[in-house]
Amino acid sequence: MLKGTLYCALDITAGKIAAAAAVVRSNNALSDIVCSSGPSAGIKDGRVAQMGELSESVSRVLKELSGQTGRKIKSLYACLISPHIKTNHSRGAIPISERSHKIITSGDVARVNKQAYSLGLNIQEEVLHQAAQGYTIDNHNRVLNPEGLYGHKLEVDLLLITAMNTDAQNIISAVERAGYRAQGLVLSAYATGLAVVPDADKDKGCVLIDIGFDTTQLLIYKDGMVRAFEVFGRGSSHITETLSKELKLPADLAETVKISYGKAFSQPVSSETEVLIKKDGAYLPIKQKEVCAVIERELDELFSEIKKRLEAYQKALGLPVGIIASGKIAVLDGFLESLERHFNLPVRLAKIDPSVYPRPGDLAYATAIGALRYAVSQSPRIELLRLSSYGNAFQKVAHKTKEIYQEYF
């Protein structure tokens, strides 16, 4: 039985459901991570299509996970991916002082962020994440952190990542129907980034390309924050579907052929090389080059779509670290070389921090483990030497008094 505060996260895709649970120690570090997974049902084109089927799939995976932890799981964070996730830059501005220059405080930053957040809200959307892209003081001085600086006026450029309310509520309802409480939602790629992208790379500038079952997500980092998000309606399942159609194979057999014999390049493969596959009780020879040609063509189309949107960010931000590739298909022979050829950037395979997860090369649970880290970041920290409610109130009054003094003196 795992002892300590238990956190749980759920990664739901059309292909499978992956779940992870861990306990959190006093330093907020994850330990004793356990994982489980199973097939998913009720998801189509990145959205919930059959609530009952999805709830049953969630229930099966979480029951297995609960058995591994030896504890009853009550609540969790769920990952969300949808073709209708969008980004929006919302801008807010507030006066700091009408009389003289005033030191900008954390309260001022919170107020301008709140204003931009409110202005960017849409009644049909739910905000998943927000990231301040920078602040402008008195219309000319642009900084990443304005606290402690002097100014009359403070503006912010706030990046909002939103999902359709219906998509978010359907995931929450599926979890609740399975008998659990959804504490919150996290963007799937955002969670993956928390597991596989080091903070130093986020500071320098990099791109996470996460190729999932039926979508591909792109996150761009610079100065330690998310700068942009893009989603593409192509994933590994589209390659499988094309193989199934062109080679006249069942979908499950096409998936096996893709993983076992596929390469991202067809040129090095001899046109004479054949592989034997078992179909309808008989062994059927197929040309390996034909398999690789389909994969190469599908990846070329996906990478071309990504490149069109990435070029502007690459020019503006530089992205010296390059591309970090995640997803089951990223381990395919020649995949990383193909990425490098298309984008002319350094490329490496994503890897979970080995100090966090004992099998860092297994990316199947990267998103769920990243969601665990997100869950911990959203929970209030417990302070052992906490002041009484009177002390807390006194602190607030003292802080406000200090702000008033800074404004007028």
C-alpha positions in Angstrom: 0.0 0.0 0.0 1.3 3.4 -0.9 1.5 5.8 2.1 1.3 9.5 1.8 -0.8 12.0 -0.2 -2.0 10.1 -3.2 -2.4 11.8 -6.6 -3.9 10.2 -9.7 -4.0 11.3 -13.4 -5.7 9.9 -16.4 -4.7 10.2 -20.1 -7.6 9.5 -22.4 -7.1 9.0 -26.1 -8.9 7.1 -28.9 -6.4 4.4 -28.8 -6.0 3.7 -25.1 -6.4 5.0 -21.6 -3.3 5.4 -19.4 -3.4 6.2 -15.7 -0.7 6.9 -13.2 -0.7 7.4 -9.4 2.0 8.5 -7.0 2.5 9.7 -3.5 4.0 13.2 -2.8 6.6 13.8 -0.2 7.3 16.9 1.8 9.4 18.4 -1.0 6.6 18.0 -3.5 8.5 15.3 -5.4 6.7 12.3 -6.8 7.6 8.8 -5.6 6.3 5.3 -5.9 4.8 5.9 -9.3 2.5 3.1 -10.5 0.8 2.9 -13.9 -1.9 1.0 -15.7 -3.5 1.1 -19.1 -6.2 -0.4 -21.2 -8.1 0.0 -24.5 -10.5 2.9 -24.7 -13.9 3.0 -26.3 -16.3 5.9 -27.0 -13.7 8.3 -28.4 -13.9 9.3 -32.1 -11.9 12.1 -33.9 -10.6 13.3 -30.6 -14.0 13.8 -28.9 -16.4 11.8 -26.7 -18.8 9.9 -28.9 -20.2 7.3 -26.5 -20.3 8.3 -22.9 -21.2 4.9 -21.5 -18.5 3.1 -23.3 -15.8 5.6 -22.3 -16.9 5.5 -18.6 -16.6 1.7 -18.6 -13.1 2.0 -20.1 -12.1 4.5 -17.5 -13.5 2.3 -14.7 -11.6 -0.7 -15.8 -8.2 1.1 -15.9 -8.7 2.9 -12.6 -9.8 -0.3 -10.8 -6.6 -1.9 -11.9 -4.6 1.1 -10.7 -6.4 1.2 -7.4 -5.4 -2.5 -6.9 -1.8 -1.6 -7.5 -1.8 1.3 -5.0 -3.8 -0.7 -2.3 -5.9 2.4 -1.8 -9.2 3.7 -3.0 -8.9 6.4 -5.7 -11.5 9.1 -5.3 -10.4 12.0 -7.5 -8.0 12.7 -10.3 -6.8 15.1 -13.0 -7.7 14.2 -16.6 -5.9 15.1 -19.7 -7.8 16.6 -22.6 -7.1 16.7 -26.3 -9.6 17.9 -28.9 -9.4 19.2 -32.5 -11.1 22.3 -31.1 -8.5 23.5 -28.7 -7.4 27.1 -29.5 -5.0 29.7 -28.4 -5.9 33.4 -27.9 -3.7 36.4 -27.0 -5.7 38.6 -24.6 -4.4 42.0 -23.6 -5.2 44.0 -20.4 -4.1 47.4 -19.1 -4.5 49.0 -15.7 -3.3 52.4 -14.2 -0.7 52.0 -11.5 -0.8 55.6 -10.1 -2.3 58.9 -11.1 0.0 61.0 -9.1 3.6 59.8 -9.5 5.5 56.7 -10.5 4.8 53.8 -8.2 6.6 50.5 -7.6 4.7 47.7 -9.3 3.7 45.0 -6.9 2.5 41.4 -7.2 -1.0 42.7 -6.6 -0.8 44.9 -9.6 0.4 42.0 -11.7 -2.5 39.9 -10.5 -5.0 42.6 -11.3 -3.8 43.1 -14.9 -3.6 39.4 -15.5 -7.2 39.0 -14.2 -8.4 41.8 -16.5 -6.8 40.1 -19.5 -8.2 36.8 -18.5 -11.7 38.2 -18.2 -11.5 40.0 -21.5 -10.3 36.8 -23.3 -13.1 34.6 -21.9 -15.7 33.2 -24.3 -18.9 31.7 -22.9 -18.5 28.6 -25.1 -14.9 28.0 -24.0 -13.1 26.9 -21.0 -9.6 28.1 -20.2 -7.1 25.3 -19.6 -3.9 27.2 -19.2 -2.7 30.8 -19.2 0.8 32.2 -19.6 1.8 35.9 -19.5 4.0 36.5 -22.6 5.3 39.8 -21.3 4.4 43.1 -19.7 4.7 46.7 -21.0 5.3 49.6 -18.6 4.2 53.1 -19.7 3.7 51.9 -23.3 7.5 51.4 -24.1 9.3 49.3 -21.5 8.6 45.6 -22.2 9.7 43.1 -19.5 8.9 39.5 -18.5 8.5 40.4 -14.8 7.5 43.9 -13.9 7.5 43.5 -10.1 9.7 46.1 -8.3 9.9 48.4 -11.3 8.4 51.9 -11.4 5.5 53.0 -13.7 2.2 54.7 -14.3 0.6 52.1 -16.5 0.9 48.3 -16.7 -0.1 46.2 -19.7 0.0 42.4 -20.2 -0.1 40.0 -23.2 -1.8 36.9 -21.9 -1.8 33.6 -23.8 -4.9 31.6 -23.2 -5.3 28.0 -24.2 -9.0 27.1 -24.4 -11.2 24.1 -25.1 -14.8 23.9 -26.0 -17.0 23.7 -22.9 -18.8 20.7 -24.3 -15.6 18.7 -24.9 -14.4 19.5 -21.4 -17.7 18.6 -19.7 -17.9 15.4 -21.6 -14.6 14.2 -20.2 -15.6 15.3 -16.7 -18.9 13.5 -17.0 -17.3 10.3 -18.2 -15.0 10.3 -15.2 -17.8 11.1 -12.8 -20.0 8.4 -14.3 -17.2 5.9 -13.6 -17.4 6.8 -9.9 -14.6 9.4 -9.6 -14.3 13.1 -9.2 -12.4 15.1 -11.8 -10.4 17.8 -9.9 -9.3 19.5 -13.1 -8.3 19.2 -16.7 -4.9 19.6 -18.3 -4.0 19.9 -21.9 -2.5 16.6 -23.0 0.6 18.1 -24.7 1.1 20.5 -21.7 1.2 17.4 -19.4 3.6 15.6 -21.7 5.9 18.6 -21.6 6.0 18.6 -17.8 7.3 15.0 -18.0 9.8 15.2 -20.9 11.0 18.8 -21.4 13.7 20.0 -19.0 13.3 23.5 -17.6 16.6 24.5 -19.1 15.3 23.7 -22.6 12.2 25.7 -21.9 14.3 28.7 -21.0 16.5 28.4 -24.1 13.7 27.7 -26.6 12.5 24.4 -28.0 9.6 22.6 -29.7 7.7 19.6 -28.4 6.1 17.5 -31.1 3.8 15.0 -29.6 2.3 12.6 -32.2 -0.7 10.8 -30.6 -3.3 8.4 -31.9 -5.4 10.7 -34.0 -3.9 14.2 -33.4 -0.5 15.8 -33.3 0.2 18.5 -30.8 2.9 21.2 -30.9 4.1 23.2 -28.0 6.7 26.0 -28.3 8.7 27.1 -25.3 10.9 30.1 -24.7 12.0 32.0 -21.6 10.6 29.2 -19.4 7.0 29.5 -20.6 4.7 28.2 -23.3 4.8 30.6 -26.3 2.4 28.8 -28.7 0.3 25.7 -29.2 -0.9 24.1 -32.4 -2.9 21.0 -33.0 -3.1 19.0 -36.2 -5.8 16.5 -37.2 -3.3 13.7 -38.1 -1.9 11.1 -35.9 -0.4 7.6 -35.9 -3.8 6.0 -36.6 -4.0 7.8 -40.0 -0.8 6.0 -41.1 -2.4 2.7 -40.0 -5.6 3.4 -41.8 -3.7 4.2 -45.0 -1.7 1.0 -44.7 -4.9 -1.0 -44.1 -6.5 0.5 -47.2 -3.6 0.3 -49.6 -2.3 -3.1 -48.6 -5.8 -4.5 -47.9 -5.1 -5.6 -44.4 -7.3 -5.5 -41.2 -6.5 -2.5 -39.0 -4.9 -4.5 -36.2 -2.7 -6.3 -38.6 -1.7 -3.0 -40.4 -0.7 -1.6 -37.0 1.5 -4.6 -36.3 3.1 -4.3 -39.7 3.8 -0.6 -39.2 5.5 -1.1 -35.9 7.4 -4.3 -36.8 8.5 -3.6 -40.3 8.0 0.1 -40.9 10.6 2.8 -41.5 10.3 6.5 -42.0 12.4 6.3 -45.1 11.7 3.9 -48.0 14.9 4.5 -50.0 17.3 2.3 -48.0 14.9 -0.7 -48.2 15.4 -3.1 -51.1 12.5 -3.5 -53.5 13.1 -7.3 -53.2 12.7 -7.5 -49.5 9.5 -9.3 -48.4 8.0 -10.0 -45.0 5.5 -12.7 -44.2 2.3 -11.8 -42.4 -0.4 -14.1 -41.2 -3.8 -13.3 -42.7 -6.9 -15.5 -42.6 -4.9 -18.4 -41.4 -2.4 -18.2 -44.2 1.0 -16.5 -44.6 1.1 -13.7 -47.1 4.2 -12.0 -48.5 4.3 -8.2 -48.8 7.0 -5.9 -50.0 8.6 -4.0 -47.1 9.3 -1.1 -49.4 5.6 -0.6 -50.0 5.0 -0.4 -46.2 7.8 2.1 -45.8 6.7 4.2 -48.8 3.2 4.7 -47.3 4.7 5.7 -43.9 7.2 8.1 -45.5 4.4 9.7 -47.6 2.1 10.2 -44.6 4.9 11.6 -42.4 5.9 14.0 -45.2 2.4 15.4 -45.4 2.2 15.8 -41.6 5.6 17.4 -41.4 4.8 19.8 -44.2 1.7 21.0 -42.3 3.7 21.5 -39.2 6.5 23.3 -41.0 4.1 25.9 -42.4 3.0 27.0 -38.9 6.4 26.5 -37.2 8.5 28.7 -39.5 7.2 32.0 -38.1 7.9 30.9 -34.5 11.3 29.6 -35.5 12.2 33.0 -37.1 10.9 35.0 -34.1 12.3 32.8 -31.2 15.3 31.0 -32.6 14.5 27.7 -30.8 18.2 26.7 -30.4 17.4 23.5 -28.5 15.4 22.2 -31.5 12.7 19.6 -31.5 11.8 17.0 -28.8 9.7 14.2 -30.4 7.2 12.2 -28.3 4.7 9.5 -29.1 4.8 5.8 -29.9 5.7 6.4 -33.6 8.7 8.6 -32.7 10.7 5.4 -32.0 10.2 4.2 -35.6 13.4 3.6 -37.5 14.4 6.8 -39.3 11.7 9.0 -37.7 14.1 11.4 -36.0 16.3 11.6 -39.1 13.2 12.5 -41.2 12.2 15.2 -38.7 15.7 16.7 -38.9 15.7 16.7 -42.7 12.4 18.5 -42.8 13.0 21.2 -40.2 16.8 21.6 -40.2 16.8 21.8 -36.4 18.4 19.5 -33.8 16.1 16.6 -33.0 16.0 14.2 -30.1 13.7 11.6 -28.7 11.7 12.6 -25.6 12.7 10.9 -22.3 11.1 11.0 -18.9 13.4 12.0 -16.1 14.9 8.7 -14.8 14.8 10.0 -11.2 11.0 10.3 -11.5 10.1 7.1 -13.4 12.2 3.9 -13.3 11.6 3.2 -17.0 12.5 6.5 -18.7 12.5 5.0 -22.2 8.9 4.0 -21.9 6.9 7.0 -23.2 3.5 5.2 -22.9 2.8 6.9 -19.5 4.7 10.2 -20.1 1.4 12.3 -20.4 -0.1 10.7 -17.3 3.1 11.3 -15.3 3.2 14.9 -16.5 -0.4 15.3 -15.4 0.6 14.1 -11.9 3.2 16.9 -11.8 0.6 19.4 -12.9 -1.8 18.1 -10.1 0.9 18.7 -7.5 1.5 22.2 -8.8 -2.2 23.0 -8.5 -2.5 21.9 -4.9 -2.0 24.3 -2.0 1.3 23.8 -0.2 1.0 22.8 3.4 3.1 25.0 5.6 4.1 23.4 8.9 4.7 26.8 10.7 1.5 28.4 9.5 0.2 31.5 11.2 -3.3 31.6 12.7 -6.2 33.1 10.8 -5.5 36.3 12.8 -1.8 36.2 11.7 -2.8 35.7 8.1 -5.2 38.6 8.2 -2.5 40.7 9.8 -0.1 39.8 7.0 -2.7 40.9 4.4 -3.2 44.3 6.1 0.5 44.9 6.4 1.0 44.0 2.7 -1.8 46.4 1.6 -0.3 49.1 3.8 3.0 48.7 2.2 1.4 49.0 -1.3 -0.4 52.2 -0.3 2.8 53.7 1.1 4.7 52.9 -2.1 1.9 54.6 -4.2 1.8 57.9 -2.4 5.3 58.2 -1.0 
